[in-house]
Amino acid sequence: MSNLRPFLIALSLAMLAGCAASPPPRADMVAAPAGAEPSANDNLNAVAWTQGAIEHDLVYREVYRHAGEQLLRALADQDWDALPREERMGEARGLAPAVILDIDETVLDNSPYQARLVRDGTHYDDASWARWCREEAAQPLPGALEFTRLAAAHGVTVFYLSNRVQDLNDATLANLRKTGFPIATGEPVFLGLGTAVQGCPASGSSKGCRRKLIGRTHRVLMQVGDQIGDFVDVTANTPQGRRAAVAGYADWFGERWFALPNPTYGSWEPAMFGNDRSLSEGRQRAAKLKQFRY
């Protein structure tokens, strides 16, 4: 044993020296620990509620059911009009009846796209959004099919006003048809972003000109959407400006206008940080915190 000890000591020293000389593993080669928690994401709860809470579906069904009940009342009243007063040019009485609906988060559910962003730790961009739209995989939101089919069955034209860009028109219409939404023929019932309206230069993504276009030939019975801009143009996208935009129409909500909840995205969010998308996430959060009431 006395002759073996020096050999074992030498071997141990050599092994220690080899370990010290080996470079540490690269960060991109280190496996994540088992059961690692996902990174924090500001949109996690919103997407989880949208996809997992029964309350989400119940609210949508409640809103659309009430809209359907109001539809028949509106159809019978020839003086009923849901177009903003400042957008109504001429007499509505006697015109063909119509309803106006937004598409995203109003009739089609895009929460799988939002879920992918959360899962992958990424943010919205035009390219990934276009890829999702071209999948034509968005499903109807609760109550939307029933409402639009009720309208069509009573001779009411369903118009879809969306801020999807023009090169997504075909995919969007295919998605709507595939899921069973009524698409009237003989007139353009899908009006996407960039639709030219003679005599009305559009401002950004506002929908006012497109609503006016519909109002030239139709009496609008009601509007359904998930953003204030789906009902009336917002002059100043600030919390105060958004409230001012609908101040004169408070009684129309639940009667002629039907707002649906969307906590995942919308113009309400940049309104809280001055519409400055160049701000870091931290500064955006700080600006949002200032809007809180304690």
Residue, then its C-alpha position, 0 to 999 in steps of 0.5 A: m500500500s505504501n508503494l501505491r499511495p504516491f501513484l494515487i496522489a499523482l493521479s489525483l493531482a493530474m485529474l484536478a489540473g485537467c479539470a482546471a484547464s477545461p473551458p467552462p461550457r458555453a451559455d448556449m450549451v447549458a440545458a435549462p434546469a428541469g421545471a424551469e419557470p417561464s419568463a415573466n410576460d405582461n400579456l400572460n394573464a390577459v391571454a390566459w383569461t381570454q382562452g381559459a376563463i368561462e367568464h370570457d365566453l359568457v360575456y361574449r354570448e351575453v353581448y351578442r344575445h342582447a344585440g340580437e334582441q335589439l336587432l329586431r327592434a331596430l329593424a322595425d324602427q325606420d328612424w333607428d340609426a347607429l352611425p355616429r351623428e357626425e358621419r351620417m350624411g343625408e337621411a337614413r330612413g328608407l335605406a337598406p338595413a345593415v350592421i357593422l362588425d369589426i373582425d379581430e377579437t369581435v367575430l374571429d378569435n386570434s388568441p392562438y397568435q397571442a399565445r404564441l407570442v407569450r410562449d416564444g417571448t416575442h412581440y407583435d410584428d407584421a410578418s408573424w401576424a400575416r403568417w397567422c392570418r394566412e393560416e385561416a385558422a381563427q375560430p368564431l367567438p362565442g355568439a358571433l355566428e348566431f348574431t350574424r346569421l340572425a341578421a342575414a336571415h332578416g335581410v340585414t347586410v353584415f359588413y365587416l370593417s377590419n384594419r387588416v391590410q389589403d394583402l390579407n383580404d383573400a385570407t380573411l374572407a376565406n377564414l370568414r367563409k370557412t367558419g360559416f359567417p354570412i358573406a353577402t354577394g353583389e356588394p363589398v361587405f369586407l372593408g379592410l385598411g386602405t379601402a379608398v372612399q371617394g371624397c373622404p381622405a382616411s386618417g391612419s387606421s381610423k374607420g370613419c370614412r369606411r363607415k360613411l361609405i356604408g352609410r351612403t347606401h345603408r341604414v346602420l342598425m348597430q355596430v359591434g367591436d372591441q375598440i372605441g375606434d370600431f364605433v367612432d373616430v378618436t381624435a386624441n388617443t389619450p385616456q381623456g381623449r378616448r372618453a371624450a370621443v364616446a361622451g355623447y354616445a353613452d346611451w348607445f352602448g348596449e342599445r346600438w353599440f356593443a363593446l366586447p372585452n379585449p385585454t390582450y391588445g388595443s389602442w387603449e394601451p399606447a394611450m397610457f404611454g403617449n403612443d410612443r412605441s419606442l419606449s422600453e418595456g420598463r418605461q411603458r410599465a412605469a407610465k401605465l402605473k401612473q394611470f392606476r388609482y390607489 
